Amino acid sequence: MSKKLLLFLIGITLPAVAFAHGMSEADQAAALAAGNFEFIKLGASHMLTGYDHLLFLFGVMFFLTKFKEIVKFITAFTIGHCITLIFATLLHIRANYYLIDAVIALTVCYKAFDNLDGFKKYLGTASPNMLGAVFGFGLIHGFGLSTRLQQLPLGHDGLVMKILSFNVGVEFGQIAALLVMGFVLSQWRHSASFTKFSKVANVALMCAGGLLFLMQMHGYQHTRYSDDFPLNKDDHYHVHQDMIAPIEPAPLVTAPTEPEPSVHSHGDGPAHSH
């Protein structure tokens, strides 16, 4: 697949994928008069549509079988993202959300790489302390949630309660997602296909993280170089069409040629030409 074609495929899927995780105009309009309960619902729906967060949690849960271990790792992740979600929003600490989401995509790749025992097999070293890594990644994920929350018109009245309500909603969404993941994985582990396809699943997880990284970096190009990458859907499509359009050869220009002389005669005179 050529580089231009890859960019085109990323470009035409970007509006449906990368923008789907952001705060829509409808969310922003609803937030103007939203109460705490609406912020709880918004936080839950944002987590349940947060494919990057869900993929990371799926990677964390993949080989955990003991309830105690699950609680330990999920608690570390939850504490991490609560810290940055609350304090980054309160202190108005912002960053380009595409760059933050690109880093979050790399955390998905990291967890899949660890699940594949990549540190030992390919780097010749022991896997880093995963509990600490999950906590650190929770801080990054929380910052990503904060950048999205700060896209809303939060105002100053009741700001703390709005942030806490959104955070509670995130936790509800996370619990719902974990219950589904835990059930699916527990059922799958009892089948013969788990051992056979667990490597394939984590390779796919790593590829998904890599694709998300490329998409988020592409989204960053739209915000950093807005003149070259318009966000209007039609313009966006045509820009990528132009990027992959084959270069047409220039028409061959030849020097004008003199017309062939016309041989003729006048009456009974000799034949001649002009």
VENDA-V698007 format. One record per residue. N is the residue number from 1. BURIAL is b if it has 9 or more other ideal C-beta (glycine too) atoms within 8 Angstrom, else e. D_LAST is the distance of its C-alpha to the last C-alpha in whole Angstrom. Layout:
n=N burial=BURIAL d_last=D_LAST
n=N burial=BURIAL d_last=D_LAST
//
This chain:
n=1 burial=e d_last=61
n=2 burial=e d_last=58
n=3 burial=e d_last=60
n=4 burial=e d_last=57
n=5 burial=b d_last=58
n=6 burial=b d_last=62
n=7 burial=b d_last=61
n=8 burial=b d_last=60
n=9 burial=e d_last=63
n=10 burial=b d_last=65
n=11 burial=b d_last=63
n=12 burial=b d_last=64
n=13 burial=b d_last=67
n=14 burial=b d_last=68
n=15 burial=b d_last=69
n=16 burial=e d_last=71
n=17 burial=b d_last=73
n=18 burial=b d_last=73
n=19 burial=b d_last=73
n=20 burial=e d_last=76
n=21 burial=b d_last=79
n=22 burial=b d_last=78
n=23 burial=b d_last=80
n=24 burial=e d_last=78
n=25 burial=e d_last=78
n=26 burial=e d_last=80
n=27 burial=b d_last=83
n=28 burial=b d_last=82
n=29 burial=e d_last=83
n=30 burial=b d_last=86
n=31 burial=b d_last=87
n=32 burial=e d_last=87
n=33 burial=e d_last=90
n=34 burial=b d_last=91
n=35 burial=e d_last=95
n=36 burial=b d_last=96
n=37 burial=e d_last=96
n=38 burial=b d_last=93
n=39 burial=b d_last=92
n=40 burial=b d_last=94
n=41 burial=b d_last=92
n=42 burial=b d_last=89
n=43 burial=b d_last=90
n=44 burial=b d_last=91
n=45 burial=b d_last=87
n=46 burial=b d_last=86
n=47 burial=b d_last=87
n=48 burial=b d_last=87
n=49 burial=e d_last=83
n=50 burial=b d_last=83
n=51 burial=b d_last=81
n=52 burial=b d_last=82
n=53 burial=b d_last=85
n=54 burial=b d_last=86
n=55 burial=b d_last=84
n=56 burial=b d_last=86
n=57 burial=b d_last=89
n=58 burial=b d_last=89
n=59 burial=b d_last=88
n=60 burial=b d_last=92
n=61 burial=b d_last=93
n=62 burial=b d_last=92
n=63 burial=e d_last=95
n=64 burial=b d_last=97
n=65 burial=e d_last=100
n=66 burial=e d_last=103
n=67 burial=e d_last=104
n=68 burial=e d_last=105
n=69 burial=b d_last=102
n=70 burial=b d_last=100
n=71 burial=e d_last=102
n=72 burial=b d_last=102
n=73 burial=b d_last=98
n=74 burial=b d_last=97
n=75 burial=e d_last=99
n=76 burial=b d_last=98
n=77 burial=b d_last=94
n=78 burial=b d_last=96
n=79 burial=b d_last=98
n=80 burial=b d_last=94
n=81 burial=b d_last=92
n=82 burial=b d_last=95
n=83 burial=b d_last=95
n=84 burial=b d_last=92
n=85 burial=b d_last=91
n=86 burial=b d_last=94
n=87 burial=b d_last=94
n=88 burial=b d_last=90
n=89 burial=b d_last=90
n=90 burial=b d_last=93
n=91 burial=e d_last=91
n=92 burial=e d_last=88
n=93 burial=b d_last=87
n=94 burial=e d_last=83
n=95 burial=e d_last=80
n=96 burial=b d_last=77
n=97 burial=b d_last=78
n=98 burial=b d_last=75
n=99 burial=b d_last=76
n=100 burial=b d_last=80
n=101 burial=b d_last=79
n=102 burial=b d_last=77
n=103 burial=b d_last=80
n=104 burial=b d_last=82
n=105 burial=b d_last=79
n=106 burial=b d_last=80
n=107 burial=b d_last=84
n=108 burial=b d_last=83
n=109 burial=b d_last=81
n=110 burial=b d_last=84
n=111 burial=b d_last=87
n=112 burial=b d_last=85
n=113 burial=b d_last=84
n=114 burial=b d_last=88
n=115 burial=b d_last=89
n=116 burial=b d_last=87
n=117 burial=e d_last=89
n=118 burial=b d_last=86
n=119 burial=b d_last=88
n=120 burial=b d_last=90
n=121 burial=e d_last=88
n=122 burial=e d_last=85
n=123 burial=e d_last=86
n=124 burial=e d_last=89
n=125 burial=e d_last=92
n=126 burial=e d_last=94
n=127 burial=e d_last=93
n=128 burial=e d_last=93
n=129 burial=e d_last=96
n=130 burial=b d_last=95
n=131 burial=b d_last=97
n=132 burial=b d_last=96
n=133 burial=b d_last=92
n=134 burial=b d_last=93
n=135 burial=b d_last=94
n=136 burial=b d_last=92
n=137 burial=b d_last=89
n=138 burial=b d_last=91
n=139 burial=b d_last=91
n=140 burial=b d_last=87
n=141 burial=b d_last=87
n=142 burial=b d_last=89
n=143 burial=b d_last=87
n=144 burial=b d_last=84
n=145 burial=b d_last=86
n=146 burial=b d_last=87
n=147 burial=b d_last=83
n=148 burial=b d_last=82
n=149 burial=b d_last=86
n=150 burial=b d_last=84
n=151 burial=b d_last=81
n=152 burial=b d_last=84
n=153 burial=e d_last=85
n=154 burial=b d_last=89
n=155 burial=e d_last=90
n=156 burial=e d_last=93
n=157 burial=e d_last=96
n=158 burial=e d_last=97
n=159 burial=b d_last=95
n=160 burial=e d_last=97
n=161 burial=e d_last=98
n=162 burial=b d_last=94
n=163 burial=b d_last=94
n=164 burial=b d_last=97
n=165 burial=b d_last=96
n=166 burial=b d_last=93
n=167 burial=b d_last=94
n=168 burial=b d_last=97
n=169 burial=b d_last=94
n=170 burial=b d_last=92
n=171 burial=b d_last=95
n=172 burial=b d_last=96
n=173 burial=b d_last=92
n=174 burial=b d_last=93
n=175 burial=e d_last=96
n=176 burial=b d_last=94
n=177 burial=b d_last=92
n=178 burial=b d_last=94
n=179 burial=e d_last=96
n=180 burial=e d_last=93
n=181 burial=b d_last=92
n=182 burial=b d_last=96
n=183 burial=e d_last=96
n=184 burial=e d_last=93
n=185 burial=b d_last=94
n=186 burial=e d_last=97
n=187 burial=e d_last=96
n=188 burial=b d_last=94
n=189 burial=e d_last=96
n=190 burial=e d_last=98
n=191 burial=e d_last=95
n=192 burial=e d_last=94
n=193 burial=e d_last=91
n=194 burial=b d_last=91
n=195 burial=e d_last=92
n=196 burial=e d_last=89
n=197 burial=e d_last=87
n=198 burial=b d_last=88
n=199 burial=e d_last=86
n=200 burial=e d_last=83
n=201 burial=b d_last=84
n=202 burial=b d_last=84
n=203 burial=b d_last=81
n=204 burial=e d_last=79
n=205 burial=b d_last=81
n=206 burial=b d_last=80
n=207 burial=e d_last=76
n=208 burial=b d_last=77
n=209 burial=b d_last=78
n=210 burial=b d_last=75
n=211 burial=e d_last=72
n=212 burial=b d_last=74
n=213 burial=b d_last=74
n=214 burial=b d_last=70
n=215 burial=b d_last=70
n=216 burial=b d_last=72
n=217 burial=b d_last=70
n=218 burial=b d_last=67
n=219 burial=b d_last=69
n=220 burial=b d_last=70
n=221 burial=b d_last=66
n=222 burial=b d_last=66
n=223 burial=e d_last=69
n=224 burial=e d_last=68
n=225 burial=e d_last=64
n=226 burial=b d_last=64
n=227 burial=e d_last=60
n=228 burial=e d_last=59
n=229 burial=b d_last=61
n=230 burial=b d_last=62
n=231 burial=e d_last=65
n=232 burial=e d_last=63
n=233 burial=e d_last=63
n=234 burial=e d_last=60
n=235 burial=b d_last=58
n=236 burial=b d_last=60
n=237 burial=b d_last=59
n=238 burial=e d_last=55
n=239 burial=b d_last=56
n=240 burial=b d_last=57
n=241 burial=b d_last=54
n=242 burial=e d_last=52
n=243 burial=b d_last=54
n=244 burial=b d_last=53
n=245 burial=e d_last=50
n=246 burial=e d_last=47
n=247 burial=e d_last=45
n=248 burial=e d_last=41
n=249 burial=e d_last=39
n=250 burial=e d_last=36
n=251 burial=e d_last=33
n=252 burial=e d_last=30
n=253 burial=e d_last=28
n=254 burial=e d_last=25
n=255 burial=e d_last=22
n=256 burial=e d_last=19
n=257 burial=e d_last=16
n=258 burial=e d_last=12
n=259 burial=e d_last=11
n=260 burial=e d_last=10
n=261 burial=e d_last=6
n=262 burial=e d_last=7
n=263 burial=e d_last=8
n=264 burial=e d_last=9
n=265 burial=e d_last=11
n=266 burial=e d_last=12
n=267 burial=e d_last=16
n=268 burial=e d_last=17
n=269 burial=e d_last=14
n=270 burial=e d_last=13
n=271 burial=e d_last=11
n=272 burial=e d_last=7
n=273 burial=e d_last=4
n=274 burial=e d_last=0
//
